[in-house]
Amino acid sequence: MRIFTENIIAKIFAVLIASLLWVALVDEPELIETVTVPVEYRNLSSSLDLSPDAPGQIQLQVRGSRSRLNDVSAERTNIVLDLASMSQPSSRTFTIQESSINLPPTVTLLRAMPSQLRVKLERRIYKELPVKVEFEIPLPANFKVISTEIIPAVIKVVGPESRINLATSIATEPINLNDPSALKPLRVHVLLADPELSIVGSAQVTVRLQTTQLP
């Protein structure tokens, strides 16, 4: 009997708190919320690339208690699409189902907006682009650039075929000819205009300029 009577006040208090918490959770009303979550693509073949218009996020309308809905966010929830069956350039429509979303327990999916995602895969292509030197405007009036030497003269990039075919060159970051150091060999970055492409290897080149003084 002693085990039941020791610290009786503390035990009664603990039971009371547990009971209040249980009642609060049971009586917590269900709410409906719309959240935006990212789309994750898994098992993409190394020879393929997502088309640039592949959806990056989607809206979900979900129902659950406030405490559970707080766990539904872009940081904790995502939609997973498995691309393992797409081994060649092709298109496929995915219907968004609750099984592909990592929702917290007791939170249910009412609908996804949109309810289907059309995914297109393209060939992943490598291409060497010639580097061209860019200068800050306006150019100095007292001298002229006679020649430029760029090492390396080409940069390899990779990306989806439709975007690679549009790329013809890659520019350096603008060089300020008013800066005396511009007359020395410079290490400068190259800048990709298309965010769908990636540089393979170093993104820096060495630029040597030959100039002449104007009368």
N, C-alpha and C positions, 0 to 999 in steps of 0.2 A: 504493500500500500504506500510505502514511503516514496516510491518512484512517481506516484501520482500527486503526492502532496508537496514535494520539494519544489521551490520556486513557482508556486501555484499562480501568483500574480503575473509573472512573466509569461507563463504558458497560456493563461487566459487571454493576455494581450496579443500574443502571437496568433492564436486561433481567431481572435476578433479581426485582426488585420488581414489574415488570409481570407476570411469570409467576405470582408468588404471588397477586397481585390477581385474575388470571384464574382461577386454581384456586379461590380463595375464592368468587368469584361463581358459578362453575359448580357447585361442591359445596354452595352455600348451600341448605339445605332449604326446601321450600315449606311455608307455614303457611296456616291458615284463620282469618280474623278476621271479626267482625261490627262494623260501624261505622254510626253514624247520620249521615245527610247531609241537607242542605236540598233542598227541591223548588223549582225556579225556573220561573215561568210567563212565557212570552214571547208577544209579539204579541197582547196583550189589547186588545180594542176599547175606545176611550175612552168609549163609551156603555154599557159593561158593567162589572160588578164581580164578583170572586170571591165565591161564597157563603161565609159565615163558617166553615162546616165544611170548607173546602178544606184538604187535607193540607199541612202546612208542612214536614214532614220524613218520612224513611222509613229503614228499616234495610236494609243490604246485607250479604250474606255473600260475602266475596271470598277468592280464593286467590292467593298469590304469595310471593316471597321477602321476608324481613324488611325489607331495604333498600327494596323497592318498596312494601310495605304501609305503611311510615312516611309515604308521600306520599298515602295515602288518609285524608282527614280532612274535617270539616265546613268547614274554611277553604279546602281545595283541591279538593274534589270536590262536585259537585251533580248533580241530575237535572233535565234540561231538558224541559219539556212545551210544545209549540207549540200555541197556541190560535187560530192564524190562521184555521182553518176554522170557528170558532164565532163567527159574526157576529150571532147573535140569542140572547136568553135561552134556554138549553138545558142539557142534561146530556150528558156523554160519558165513557166508560170508557177509560182509557189503560192498556195493558199495558207494564210496565217491561221494557225491553230494554237490552242492553249498549250499543247504538248511541246511546242517549239519556243515557249517563253518561260523564263525562270521566275515565275511569280511566287510571292510568299504564300505560305499555307493560309487557307480560308479566303484568299483574294481570288475572285473569279473574273474571267475575261468576258465582257459583254460584246465588244466588237473591236475590230482593228480597222484603222482608216489610213490607207485603203486596205481592203480585206485580202487582196492578192498583189503580189509583186512579180513583175516581169523582169527576169535577169538574163542578160546577154553576155556571153563570154567571147572574147576575141583572142587571136593569136598574140602572144607576147613577143615583141620584135625588138631586136637590138639594131642600132644604127649609129654610124659615126658622123657627127656634124662638124663642119668647119667653124672655127672660132673667128669672130670679127671683133675688132677693137672699137669701143664706144668712148667718146670724149664728152666732157661736160661742156655745156653751152653757156655763154658764148666762148668761142675760141680766142686765144690771145691774138692781137693784131700784128705783133712784131715778129712772128716767126711761123714757119710752115713745116708740116710733117712730110718728109720725103718718102720714108718707108717705115714699115713695121715688121718686126719678127716676133712670132708667137710660138712658144714651146710649151706643150705640144700644140700643133696646129689644128688638131681635131680632138673632140671629146665624144666618148661613147655614152649613149643614153639608151634607156629601155622604157617600153610602155605599150599600151594597146595599139594594135596595128592602125586603126583609123586615125589616131593622133600622131603616131610616128610618121605616117605618110605626109602629114602637113608640115612637119618640122624641116627646115632647110638650113638653118645655121643656129649658132648660140653666141650670144654677145657677152663681152666682159662687163664688169661693173664700170661705170663712167670714170675715166681718168681725167684729173684736173691738170691741164697743161700749164696753169699758172704756178703750180707747185714745182720748185726746182728739182725735187726728187723724181719728177716724172721723166727727166732726161737720163735717169739711171735705169738699169734693168729692174722691173717691178714685178712683184708677185701679187696677182689680183684674182679675184673670184670670177667665175662665169655664172651667168644668171639664166635659169630656164624660164622662158615666157609661159610655158604650158605646165600647170601644176599636176597634170596627169602623167607627166614624164619624170623619170628619175635619172640622175647621173650615176654612171658606173665608174667607181674609182675616185680619184681626186677631182675636186671642183675648182682647182687653182691652176693658173698658167703663168708663165713668165713672159713679159712683154718688153721688147727692146725697141725704142723709137730712135729714128734718125731724123733730125730737124735741121733747118737752115734759117739763118737770120735774114729777115726781109729788110730792104733798104728803107 
